[in-house]
Amino acid sequence: MKLTYLLPLLLFTFISCKSQTNKKTTTMSLYDVKIKNLQGKEMNFSDFKGKKILFVNVASKCGFTPQYEGLQKLADQNKDKLVVIGVPCNQFGGQEPGTSTEIQEFCQLNYGVNFPITEKVDVKGENQHPLYQFLTNKDNNGVKSSSVKWNFQKYLVDENGNLIDFWYSITKPSSKKIAKHL
């Protein structure tokens, strides 16, 4: 008689626990992140749904700065399926000291950059921008955690805003590691 009461309770507990483990761990959506471009206008990442997005924290006075050329080439060659977005950051050796206007002029004059560039933000630390809270935290992106080590680290998200992978600065924009996902 006690078993007839215990069996439904055990079954309920099992089903309840099972449904808890199947919940998606992502607590954030890339499309909810707010960030401005260099002109101060809010960017809406949902405008890029249907395309992959490669986010790159950029700096004008870094040894990796010539990667701007490769990033522009990647953006041009894949314009129908990829958007490259530069995210200026001054947290690594003070290598992005410029104002928004100076950053824009530098990128256009020296590398012909015409892909979107955001306002300057922190990509790590106490004031980490929500974009990088999403990109670097598995609890937010549902895939993996990472930390930004230096300028020109790259994060690729799919056509629905889900993190695919990331690569450190030494990975060139033309790398097969990136190309295989495009």
N, C-alpha and C positions, 0 to 999 in steps of 0.2 A: 504494500500500500504506500509506503514512503517512497518507493522507487517511482511510482506514477507521478508524484509531485516533483521529484528531483529531476526526472528526465526532461520535462518542458523547461525547467529553469536552466539546466545545462545547455539545452539547445538554444534558448534565448541568449545566453551569455556568449556562446560560440558565434552566433550570427552577429551580435552586437560588436564583438571584438574583431571579427572578420571585416565588417563594414568600416571600422575605424582604420584598419591597416590599408584599405583600398583608397583612402582619401588622397587627393593630389596635394603635394606638399607646397606647391607654389602659392605664395600669399600676395604676390604682386603681379601686375601686368605691365609690360613695357609700354603699352599704349596709354597707361594712366600717368606716366612720368611727364612732368612739366619741365621744360628747359627753353631758354631763349637762344636765338641765333646771334651772330655778332652785331646785327643791326638793332637788337633789343626786341625783336618780334618773337612771340611764342611759337615754338615748333610743335607740330602735332605728328608724332611717330605713326599714328594710324593712317596718315596720308601715304605711307610707304607699304601698307599691307599688300601682300602679293609679291613683294620683292624682299630679298635678303638685305640685311643692313650690316655693314662692317663699321663698328665704332673704333676709333683710334684716338688715344690721348696724344695730342701733338704739342710740339714746342719749336720755336723758331731758331733757337741757339743751341741745338743739340747735335751730337755726332750722327744721329739718325735722321736729322731734318731732311736730307736729300730723298728720303722715302716719300716725301710729298709728290715727287715726280712719278714714282711707281704707283702711288695711290690714285693719282689723277688718271694714269694710263689704265689701271684696273677699272676705275669708274667709267671711263669712256668705252672700254672694250665690253663691258657688261651692263651697259645702261638700261637694258630692258629687264634685267633680273636682279640688279644689285644697286644699292645706294651706299656710298662711302660717306661717313659723317666724321669730321674732325672735331675733337673735343680738347680745346686748349687747356693746359694745366701748368702751373708754375711750381709744383711741389718737388720737382726733381732737379736739384742744382740751380734753382732760380732761372731755368732756361726758357721761360716764356714770360718775360717781364712786360711785354707790350700791352698797350690798350687795345680795345676791340678794333679800332680803326687801323692801328699799326699792324696788328695781326693780319687783317684782311688785305691790306696793301702788300705786306711782305709775301703772303701766299700767292697773290695774283701776279705780282711783278716778277718774282723769282721762279715760280713753278707753274704758273698759269692755272692755279687751282680754281675750279668753279663748282666743286661739290660743296654741300652744306657744311658750315662750321658753326659750332655752338658758342655761347658765351664761355668765358674762362671759369672753370670749376675745380673743386678738389675731388680727386678720384680715390682718395684714401683718407683715413683718419677721422677725427671727431666731426669735421664738417663735410664728410663725404656726400657728394650729390646723390640724390635718389636714383639717377641713372646707373651709377656705379654700385649703389646698394643692390640694385637688381642684377647687374652683370656679374658681380663678384660673390654673391651670397646664395648658396644652394637653397636655403630656406625661401628665398625670393624667386629664384629662376628655375628651381626644380631639377637642375642638372648637376652643377658642381660649384664648389667654392674656389676662389682664387684670390690673390692679392696683386695689385698693380705694382710691378717692380721698377719700371722706368718709363720714359717717354716712348711713344710709338708701340705700346702693347695693343694688340688687336683682339676684338671680340666680335664674333659673327653670330647673328640671330637669323632664324629662318623667316619664311614668308608670313608666318603667323605670330612673330615676335618671341619665339622660343629660342633660348640660347643653344647654339650648336657646339661651339668650342672657342678657345682663346689661344693666342700665340704671343710669346714674348717679343721684345723689340728686334731681336736678331732675325726674326722671320720676315723676309722681304715680302712686299705686296704681291710679287710675281711667283711666290712659292707654290709648289705643287700641294703643300699641306692645305693651303687656302683654296686653290683652284679646284681641287677634287670635290669641294662642297658647292661649287657654282655650277 
